[in-house]
Amino acid sequence: MKIIPNKYKEEPYWHKWLYFVYSHGNQLSVVFLRRLAALARDYNQIMSGIYGYRPKEESQRLWDADLKANGGKPSGRVAEPGTSWHEHHLAVDLSGEFWKNISMSQWMNKTRLKQPLNAYGLILPLNNIDYPRYPEWWHLQPIETAIGIDKDKRRDFLDVDDLVYGMNSVSVSQFQTAMKTIGLYTGAIDGRPGPLTRAAASKIMPLLHQILGTDYQTAKEIIEASQASPQFWIERLKTISYLEDYTMNIVNIGNCETLEK
Ligand SMILES: [Zn+2]
């Protein structure tokens, strides 16, 4: 895990504080989301209208438009497709006067590792000192990206266990399959979050707490988190030493299957 959890200020209920322009925008490292939310919480100011994750095709469109507008040459203001931290789930663009004022007065005139933001595990890399050519008051990244990572290494920067929130390409069926693989679910793979699916989610909850030090409060949160990257969860759960005993103890869940139909 490269984006280290619980090392800086975090707010787990980030949904309360962050509102993205695009629904896919929240596909960011969850630790990064929590850090941003902690910042918003401490200023008691919601971050609304923000941009986060940007798919590569979108970067390509921006890049092409920039080339077109500048007679075939890049202006330097738009990241080359494949290199933007937005594509790698590790950048967010703030919006609005409140944050602009804070950024201009407290962050922009300091180098990336001398900003008050650092206490939140965040940096404003394109500040007036480090990047005077095209400074961006709105663009924040996790502090782990401050060390200057080669453009071609950025794609591999996030580890599989740097959970990216909000990837909704995985369905309830896939969650059920994942839970079945580790023995927490014995119902049908039917894509319906019935009692057995919810039971699996609540069984997995204390395990997740233990492994990750997280604090999911509801089965819904667990399901959402699990759907975000099932392969990660499966691999992680395989490493729990007592899972076999645990699984044996809950084998009887199968008896409840009729309830689900
Ligand atoms: Zn940006």
Residues whose N, C-alpha, C, O or C-beta is under 5 A from the ligand:
A	BS01	ZN	V92 D93 H139
